[in-house]
Amino acid sequence: MEARLPSPGPEAAPLSPAERQWRAVPLLGWPLVLGAAPLLLTTGVPLCGFRHLTRQPCPLCGGTHACAALVQGDWAAAWAASPGALVLLLWLVLLAGQAVVEGAQGRRRVARWPWWHPAVLAAVGGGLAVSWVLRLAGLV
């Protein structure tokens, strides 16, 4: 009797050439987004519609300042600007890294990456919520 290997399943499905190319976008996009943050701050245009309308900060307020501080290598200023946005940014960097690795390997590996695990999503959402509540209370 011959032993049969289990099928790899959809998590190891090969990527089409177009999917592989799209997975390279985060590799090119992150430097552009981070580099644009200091420029956006000099325009004087309100960057947060929520804050502009309600006069209250949104959960992501300070994110542009945090990105600008990261570009300058100032982690303390980035944390002071928006701890919740830094948690979200870390999660997005991990997702972008996954996309780049999958594109380089040419196959989807969803089951091996924990970034979409409910506990990870709860930590990211909780980090944003706690940061926002502390900011609204004037403690941050």
C-alpha positions as CSV (number, residue, x, y, z in Angstrom):
1,M,0.0,0.0,0.0
2,E,1.4,3.4,-1.0
3,A,1.4,6.3,1.4
4,R,-0.3,9.4,0.1
5,L,0.8,12.9,1.1
6,P,-1.9,15.3,2.0
7,S,-2.6,18.0,-0.5
8,P,-1.0,21.4,0.3
9,G,-4.4,23.1,0.5
10,P,-5.2,26.7,-0.4
11,E,-2.6,28.2,2.0
12,A,0.2,26.9,-0.2
13,A,-1.5,27.7,-3.5
14,P,0.9,29.1,-6.2
15,L,0.5,32.7,-6.9
16,S,-0.1,34.0,-10.4
17,P,2.5,36.4,-11.9
18,A,0.2,39.4,-11.2
19,E,-0.3,38.3,-7.6
20,R,3.5,38.1,-7.2
21,Q,4.0,41.6,-8.6
22,W,1.3,43.0,-6.3
23,R,3.1,41.5,-3.3
24,A,6.2,43.6,-4.2
25,V,4.2,46.8,-3.8
26,P,4.7,47.0,0.0
27,L,8.4,46.7,-0.5
28,L,8.3,49.8,-2.7
29,G,5.4,51.6,-1.0
30,W,6.6,51.8,2.6
31,P,9.6,54.1,2.0
32,L,7.4,56.4,-0.1
33,V,4.7,56.6,2.6
34,L,7.2,57.2,5.4
35,G,9.1,59.7,3.3
36,A,5.9,61.6,2.5
37,A,4.9,62.1,6.2
38,P,7.3,65.0,6.9
39,L,6.1,66.7,3.7
40,L,2.5,66.3,4.6
41,L,3.1,68.0,7.9
42,T,4.4,71.1,6.2
43,T,1.3,71.6,4.0
44,G,-1.0,73.0,6.7
45,V,-3.9,71.0,5.3
46,P,-5.9,69.3,8.1
47,L,-4.9,65.6,7.9
48,C,-7.7,64.2,10.1
49,G,-11.2,64.8,9.0
50,F,-12.6,63.4,12.3
51,R,-10.6,65.9,14.4
52,H,-11.4,68.8,11.9
53,L,-15.1,68.1,12.4
54,T,-15.4,67.1,16.1
55,R,-12.3,68.9,17.6
56,Q,-11.5,65.6,19.2
57,P,-8.6,63.3,18.2
58,C,-9.4,60.1,16.4
59,P,-7.6,56.8,17.3
60,L,-5.0,57.4,14.6
61,C,-4.3,61.1,15.4
62,G,-0.6,61.7,15.7
63,G,0.1,58.9,13.2
64,T,1.6,61.2,10.6
65,H,3.8,62.8,13.3
66,A,4.8,59.3,14.5
67,C,5.8,58.4,10.9
68,A,7.8,61.6,10.5
69,A,9.6,60.9,13.8
70,L,10.4,57.4,12.6
71,V,11.9,58.7,9.4
72,Q,14.2,60.8,11.6
73,G,15.0,57.8,13.8
74,D,13.4,59.3,16.9
75,W,11.5,56.4,18.4
76,A,10.6,58.3,21.6
77,A,9.0,61.1,19.7
78,A,7.1,58.6,17.5
79,W,5.8,56.9,20.7
80,A,4.9,60.2,22.2
81,A,3.0,61.2,19.1
82,S,0.8,58.1,18.9
83,P,1.5,54.8,20.7
84,G,-1.6,53.3,19.1
85,A,-0.5,54.2,15.6
86,L,2.9,52.6,16.3
87,V,1.2,49.4,17.2
88,L,-0.9,49.5,14.0
89,L,2.2,50.4,12.0
90,L,4.1,47.4,13.4
91,W,1.3,45.2,12.4
92,L,1.2,46.7,8.9
93,V,4.9,46.2,8.5
94,L,4.5,42.5,9.5
95,L,1.7,42.1,6.9
96,A,3.8,43.8,4.3
97,G,6.8,41.5,5.1
98,Q,4.5,38.5,4.7
99,A,3.3,39.8,1.3
100,V,6.9,40.3,0.1
101,V,8.0,36.9,1.3
102,E,5.1,35.2,-0.3
103,G,5.7,37.1,-3.6
104,A,9.4,36.0,-3.5
105,Q,8.5,32.4,-2.8
106,G,5.6,32.4,-5.3
107,R,3.1,30.8,-3.1
108,R,0.6,31.8,-0.4
109,R,1.5,30.7,3.2
110,V,-1.4,32.0,5.2
111,A,-1.4,29.2,7.7
112,R,2.2,29.9,8.8
113,W,1.7,33.6,9.6
114,P,-0.1,34.6,12.8
115,W,-0.8,38.2,11.9
116,W,-4.5,37.6,11.3
117,H,-5.0,35.5,14.5
118,P,-7.8,36.9,16.7
119,A,-5.4,37.5,19.6
120,V,-3.1,39.6,17.4
121,L,-6.1,41.6,16.0
122,A,-7.4,42.1,19.6
123,A,-3.9,43.4,20.6
124,V,-3.7,45.8,17.7
125,G,-7.3,47.0,18.2
126,G,-6.8,47.2,22.0
127,G,-3.6,49.2,21.6
128,L,-5.4,51.7,19.4
129,A,-8.4,51.9,21.8
130,V,-6.3,52.3,25.0
131,S,-4.1,54.9,23.3
132,W,-7.2,56.8,22.2
133,V,-8.9,56.7,25.6
134,L,-5.8,57.9,27.3
135,R,-5.5,60.7,24.8
136,L,-9.1,61.7,25.3
137,A,-8.6,61.7,29.0
138,G,-5.6,64.0,28.7
139,L,-3.2,61.4,30.1
140,V,-1.1,61.1,27.0
